[in-house]
């Protein structure tokens, strides 16, 4: 679905960090993203965007921990860090649930780091 012209939405994929990394605890930043097992990151659609974020400028980062059990899907995903708190948590867990990992990959501790931002374009 095409997004409204007055918003430019930029969604960074797995393995990227927010501009202000010093907010994310160092033990998370030093953890594994398991992106070597990533086959396809789930695309974000307008329907994934939380209602309270629609039509507003925002910058957010959410980190979820998960494990890989060989099925190709993230298991036991939980949010371990989010700024601002809770707004994008459900979106992040849903996107992680739709992300495809290599079948047979087994990892006990991975981090999924997702950033979200939208800025209003002037003159539209």
N, C-alpha and C positions, 0 to 999 in steps of 0.2 A: 504494500500500500504506500502511495506517495505521501510524504509529509507536507504540511502546509508550508507555503513559500516564505512566510515571515519567520520561520525558525530554521536554523541550521543545526541539525542534531548530529553530533559526532560521538560514536560509541567505539571505544577502544576495546580490543579483543583480549583474550587470555594472555597473561604474561606481561601486561603493561602496568604501569604504576601511575598514580595521580601525580600532579605537578609538585605537590608538597609531601614527598615521601616521609619526611621526618615525623608525621603523625602516625604512620603505620608502625607498630612495634617491630623492633629489629629481629625478633625471633620469627616473625612472619616473613619479612623481607629476605631472610637468609634460608627460608624453607624451600622445598621443591615445588615447582608448578606442574611437574609431570607433563609438560607440553611436548616432550619427545614422543608421547603416546597419543597425542591429539590427531584425530583424523579430520574432523570438521567441527568448527565452533558453531554453535547455534546462532542464526541470524536474529537480530532484534527487530521487531515490528512495532508499529504504532500501538497495537493492542497490548504489547508488553509494558509500555510506558505507564507507570503508576499515575492514576488520575490526579493526585496532588502535584505531580511534576509537569503535567500537560499545560502548555501555554505560559510556562514560567522559565526564566533562566535558572540553570542549576549546574553545579559541579559536585560530583559524588564519587566515592570509591567504596567498594564492598569487597571483602575478602571472605571466601568460604573455604572451609577445610572439607576434604572428602577422601575416600579411598577408592581404589580400583580393584575389582575382584575377578577380572578376566572376562567379564561379560560385555565389555565395551561401553559400559555406562558408569557414571559416577555413583557411588553408594555412600549412604550416611552423611550427606552434605549438611553442614551447619554453618551459619554465619559466625565468624569469629571477630570481625571488625567491620564497622560501617560508619561513614561520615557523609552527610548527616545521618544520624541513627535511624534505622528502620524504614526509610522511604523506599529504598531500592532492594531491600533484603529478599522479599518474595520474588521479585523479578530476577534477581541473580540466581536464586535456587532453581527457578523454572528454566532459565537459560542453561544452567549447568546440567540439569536433567535432560535437556534436549541435545547436549553436546555429545559427539561420538568420539570414543577413544578406541584404540586398537584392541581387537579381541585378543585375549590371552595376556594382556598387560595386568600385572598384579603389583600394587603399591599400597602400603598401609597408611601413608600420610602425604597428602598433596594439598596445595593451595591453588585456588582459582581467584585471580585478582582482576576485577572488572571496574573500569571507570566509565562514568556517564557525564556528558556535558551538553548543554544547549545554550546558545547565545542568540539574542535577538538581532536580526539584521536591520540596519537602519534604511529608511527610504522605501519600504515595501508596505 
